[in-house]
């Protein structure tokens, strides 16, 4: 009788501990937050990862919902020392391009049809401070234009300014609050409106064409980069992945994480993103990492999370 009771207690204990372990496994959620315009790609990664890892639980939340407590914070600019600190690191997982665009009825589209804007022209158009040493004074733009940009702390503003040798506070024009998608709305309402935006927001990712009411600002392009002007997303991605276009910033997106709080669930997800996840970048208007960079990030991940294997 005592033996039977012992076995019953042993079975009950086993069921109890198994239940607790299962519950703990379920609650090991990966929380991701950060730059909003990357969310369509992050959502795709999460959905595809769930198909091969159904036990994984990943939540994508707005910064305001869970400030400072995300396992992974995605950023789309080069982080400063203050953003990383001694106990944080970054793993790059893709790239994006910033195209200069305007309203389809902007007179500028016909007035400079023969020769488009070069890098120096765009610098003068978008920034308050001259970037070239031979210029001693700020020149006024040659064209009537209303520049629209995100707030100074936004990743796209930081990336744009850095590329042109400025700080984001030097971007002229009107600041648009909220999400980068609202930049499209701003120039649709203003025939002389001009802005920069990422490919995923400028193009319909289903038709692969520029969204209605938006036109590429005429650019001074070399023959091998003329695919930029086709208005087709896949052509633009192909050019930007193979050729440096002087007037188009290309920046990396990356996951910032705490090196003090490493979990296997996180490393498994990041490993998948660098392997299988890359094939979904183009679909959402993002570029893949260059092959040497991708290999470097995989090695970096293996070194940082070696203890979690």
C-alpha positions as CSV (number, residue, x, y, z in Angstrom):
1,X,0.0,0.0,0.0
2,X,2.8,2.4,0.9
3,X,4.6,1.5,-2.3
4,X,1.4,2.3,-4.3
5,X,1.0,5.7,-2.5
6,X,4.7,6.5,-3.2
7,X,4.3,5.8,-6.9
8,X,1.1,7.9,-7.0
9,X,2.9,10.8,-5.3
10,X,5.9,10.4,-7.7
11,X,3.5,10.5,-10.7
12,X,1.8,13.6,-9.3
13,X,5.1,15.3,-8.7
14,X,6.2,14.5,-12.3
15,X,3.0,15.9,-13.8
16,X,3.3,19.0,-11.6
17,X,6.9,19.7,-12.6
18,X,6.2,19.0,-16.2
19,X,3.3,21.4,-16.2
20,X,5.4,24.1,-14.5
21,X,8.2,23.6,-17.1
22,X,5.8,23.8,-19.9
23,X,4.3,26.9,-18.5
24,X,7.7,28.5,-18.1
25,X,8.6,27.6,-21.7
26,X,5.4,29.3,-22.9
27,X,6.1,32.4,-21.0
28,X,9.6,32.8,-22.4
29,X,8.4,35.4,-24.8
30,X,10.7,37.4,-27.1
31,X,9.7,41.0,-27.1
32,X,10.8,43.1,-30.1
33,X,10.4,46.9,-30.4
34,X,12.0,49.8,-32.2
35,X,11.9,51.6,-35.5
36,X,8.3,51.4,-36.8
37,X,8.9,51.4,-40.6
38,X,10.7,48.1,-40.2
39,X,7.6,46.4,-38.7
40,X,6.3,44.9,-42.0
41,X,9.5,43.0,-42.4
42,X,9.7,42.0,-38.7
43,X,6.1,40.8,-38.8
44,X,7.0,38.7,-41.8
45,X,10.0,37.2,-40.1
46,X,7.9,36.4,-37.0
47,X,5.2,34.7,-39.1
48,X,7.6,32.6,-41.1
49,X,9.7,31.7,-38.0
50,X,6.5,30.5,-36.3
51,X,5.9,28.0,-39.1
52,X,9.1,26.2,-38.3
53,X,9.2,26.9,-34.6
54,X,5.5,26.8,-33.5
55,X,6.5,26.8,-29.8
56,X,8.2,30.2,-30.1
57,X,6.3,33.2,-28.7
58,X,7.4,36.5,-30.2
59,X,5.7,39.9,-29.6
60,X,6.2,43.0,-31.7
61,X,5.3,46.0,-29.6
62,X,5.4,49.8,-30.0
63,X,8.1,51.6,-28.0
64,X,5.5,53.3,-25.9
65,X,4.0,50.0,-24.8
66,X,7.1,48.5,-23.3
67,X,9.8,51.1,-23.0
68,X,13.3,49.7,-22.2
69,X,12.2,46.1,-21.6
70,X,12.4,44.6,-25.1
71,X,14.7,41.7,-25.7
72,X,15.5,43.1,-29.2
73,X,15.3,46.7,-30.2
74,X,15.5,47.3,-33.9
75,X,17.2,50.5,-35.2
76,X,17.8,51.8,-38.7
77,X,20.8,54.0,-38.2
78,X,24.4,53.7,-37.0
79,X,24.1,53.7,-33.2
80,X,26.1,56.1,-31.1
81,X,28.2,55.1,-28.1
82,X,25.5,56.2,-25.8
83,X,22.9,54.0,-27.5
84,X,25.0,50.9,-27.1
85,X,27.0,51.3,-23.9
86,X,29.1,48.7,-22.3
87,X,26.4,46.0,-21.9
88,X,24.7,46.3,-25.3
89,X,25.6,45.1,-28.7
90,X,24.0,45.1,-32.2
91,X,23.5,42.5,-34.9
92,X,22.7,43.7,-38.4
93,X,20.0,41.8,-40.3
94,X,19.3,43.8,-43.5
95,X,19.5,47.2,-45.3
96,X,17.2,49.8,-46.7
97,X,17.4,52.6,-49.3
98,X,16.1,56.2,-49.0
99,X,14.7,57.6,-52.3
100,X,14.1,61.3,-52.9
101,X,10.5,61.7,-54.1
102,X,7.9,64.4,-54.9
103,X,4.3,65.0,-55.9
104,X,3.6,63.7,-59.5
105,X,2.4,67.2,-60.4
106,X,5.5,69.0,-59.2
107,X,6.8,71.4,-62.0
108,X,10.3,70.4,-61.1
109,X,9.7,67.1,-62.9
110,X,9.7,68.8,-66.3
111,X,12.0,71.7,-65.6
112,X,15.1,69.5,-65.0
113,X,14.1,66.6,-67.3
114,X,17.5,66.5,-69.1
115,X,19.8,66.4,-66.1
116,X,18.7,65.3,-62.7
117,X,19.9,66.3,-59.2
118,X,23.4,65.2,-58.2
119,X,24.5,64.8,-54.6
120,X,25.6,68.4,-54.3
121,X,22.2,69.6,-55.5
122,X,20.3,67.5,-53.1
123,X,22.5,68.7,-50.3
124,X,21.6,72.3,-51.0
125,X,17.9,71.4,-51.4
126,X,17.5,69.5,-48.2
127,X,20.0,71.0,-45.7
128,X,20.3,74.4,-44.1
129,X,24.1,74.3,-43.8
130,X,26.4,74.1,-46.8
131,X,28.5,70.9,-46.9
132,X,31.2,71.9,-49.3
133,X,34.4,73.7,-48.2
134,X,34.6,76.0,-51.3
135,X,31.2,77.6,-50.4
136,X,31.5,80.3,-47.8
137,X,27.8,81.1,-47.6
138,X,24.5,79.1,-47.6
139,X,23.0,79.2,-51.1
140,X,19.2,79.5,-51.5
141,X,17.6,76.6,-53.3
142,X,17.1,77.2,-57.0
143,X,13.6,75.6,-57.0
144,X,10.4,76.2,-55.1
145,X,10.1,73.3,-52.8
146,X,8.6,72.4,-49.4
147,X,10.9,69.8,-47.7
148,X,9.2,67.3,-45.4
149,X,11.1,65.1,-43.0
150,X,10.6,63.2,-39.8
151,X,11.6,64.6,-36.5
152,X,15.3,64.9,-35.7
153,X,15.5,61.7,-33.6
154,X,13.9,59.4,-36.2
155,X,16.2,56.8,-37.7
156,X,15.5,57.9,-41.3
157,X,16.4,61.5,-40.5
158,X,19.6,60.5,-38.7
159,X,20.6,58.2,-41.6
160,X,19.9,60.8,-44.2
161,X,21.8,63.5,-42.4
162,X,24.8,61.3,-41.7
163,X,25.0,60.3,-45.3
164,X,25.2,63.9,-46.5
165,X,27.6,64.9,-43.7
166,X,25.1,66.7,-41.5
167,X,23.2,66.3,-38.3
168,X,19.5,65.7,-38.5
169,X,18.7,69.2,-37.0
170,X,20.1,70.7,-40.2
171,X,17.4,69.2,-42.4
172,X,15.3,72.1,-43.6
173,X,11.5,72.3,-44.0
174,X,8.5,70.9,-42.1
175,X,8.7,68.1,-39.6
176,X,6.2,65.3,-39.8
177,X,5.4,63.5,-36.6
178,X,4.3,59.9,-36.2
179,X,5.3,57.3,-38.7
180,X,7.4,57.7,-41.9
181,X,4.3,56.7,-43.9
182,X,2.9,60.1,-43.2
183,X,5.6,61.7,-45.4
184,X,3.8,60.2,-48.4
185,X,0.6,61.9,-47.3
186,X,2.4,65.2,-46.9
187,X,3.8,65.4,-50.5
188,X,0.5,64.1,-52.0
189,X,-1.2,67.2,-50.6
190,X,1.6,69.6,-51.7
191,X,2.5,69.8,-55.4
192,X,5.9,71.2,-54.5
193,X,6.5,68.8,-51.6
194,X,9.7,66.8,-51.6
195,X,10.9,64.2,-49.1
196,X,13.0,61.0,-48.7
197,X,11.4,57.7,-47.7
198,X,12.2,54.0,-47.6
199,X,11.3,51.7,-50.4
200,X,8.8,49.7,-48.4
201,X,6.7,52.8,-47.9
202,X,7.1,54.3,-51.4
203,X,6.2,51.2,-53.4
204,X,3.2,48.9,-53.3
205,X,4.9,45.7,-52.3
206,X,2.3,43.7,-54.1
207,X,2.3,45.4,-57.5
208,X,6.0,46.5,-57.1
209,X,5.2,49.9,-58.5
210,X,5.4,53.4,-57.0
211,X,2.3,54.3,-55.0
212,X,-0.2,56.7,-56.5
213,X,0.7,60.4,-56.4
214,X,4.4,59.8,-55.8
215,X,7.2,60.4,-58.4
216,X,11.0,59.9,-58.1
217,X,12.9,63.1,-57.9
218,X,15.0,63.3,-61.2
219,X,18.5,62.2,-60.4
220,X,21.8,62.4,-62.2
221,X,22.4,58.7,-62.7
222,X,25.1,56.6,-64.5
223,X,24.0,54.3,-67.3
224,X,24.3,51.2,-65.1
225,X,21.9,52.7,-62.4
226,X,19.1,53.8,-64.7
227,X,17.0,51.0,-63.4
228,X,16.2,53.3,-60.5
229,X,13.9,55.4,-62.8
230,X,11.8,52.4,-64.0
231,X,9.4,52.8,-61.0
232,X,9.7,49.1,-60.3
233,X,10.7,48.0,-56.8
234,X,12.6,44.9,-57.9
235,X,14.7,46.9,-60.3
236,X,15.5,49.5,-57.6
237,X,16.5,46.8,-55.2
238,X,18.7,45.1,-57.8
239,X,20.6,48.3,-58.5
240,X,21.1,49.3,-54.9
241,X,22.4,45.8,-54.0
242,X,24.9,45.8,-56.7
243,X,25.9,49.4,-57.3
244,X,26.6,52.5,-55.1
245,X,24.3,55.3,-56.2
246,X,25.8,58.6,-55.0
247,X,22.4,60.3,-54.4
248,X,20.7,57.4,-52.6
249,X,21.6,56.6,-49.0
250,X,21.6,52.9,-48.1
251,X,21.7,52.1,-44.4
252,X,21.7,48.9,-42.3
253,X,19.0,47.8,-39.9
254,X,20.0,45.9,-36.8
255,X,18.8,44.4,-33.5
256,X,20.2,45.9,-30.4
257,X,20.3,43.5,-27.4
258,X,21.6,43.3,-23.9
259,X,24.8,41.2,-23.5
260,X,23.9,40.7,-19.9
261,X,20.5,38.9,-20.6
262,X,21.2,36.3,-23.3
263,X,18.6,33.6,-23.9
264,X,18.6,30.7,-26.2
265,X,15.2,31.7,-27.7
266,X,16.7,35.0,-28.8
267,X,19.8,33.5,-30.3
268,X,17.7,30.9,-32.2
269,X,15.5,33.6,-33.7
270,X,18.5,35.7,-34.7
271,X,20.2,32.7,-36.3
272,X,17.1,32.0,-38.4
273,X,16.9,35.7,-39.5
274,X,20.4,35.6,-40.8
275,X,19.8,32.3,-42.6
276,X,16.3,31.7,-43.8
277,X,14.9,35.2,-42.9
278,X,16.9,37.0,-45.6
279,X,14.7,35.7,-48.4
280,X,11.8,37.8,-47.2
281,X,13.7,41.1,-47.2
282,X,13.0,41.9,-50.9
283,X,9.3,41.2,-50.6
284,X,8.9,44.0,-48.0
285,X,11.1,46.5,-49.9
286,X,14.3,45.9,-47.9
287,X,17.8,45.0,-49.2
288,X,19.8,42.0,-48.1
289,X,23.2,42.4,-46.4
290,X,26.2,42.0,-48.7
291,X,27.5,38.5,-48.5
292,X,30.8,39.4,-46.6
293,X,28.7,41.4,-44.1
294,X,26.2,38.5,-43.7
295,X,29.0,36.1,-43.0
296,X,30.5,38.5,-40.5
297,X,27.2,38.8,-38.7
298,X,26.8,35.1,-38.5
299,X,30.2,34.7,-37.0
300,X,29.5,37.6,-34.6
301,X,26.3,35.8,-33.5
302,X,28.1,32.5,-33.0
303,X,30.7,34.2,-30.8
304,X,28.2,36.2,-28.7
305,X,25.8,33.3,-28.1
306,X,28.2,30.4,-28.0
307,X,27.2,29.5,-24.4
308,X,23.6,29.2,-25.5
309,X,24.1,26.3,-27.9
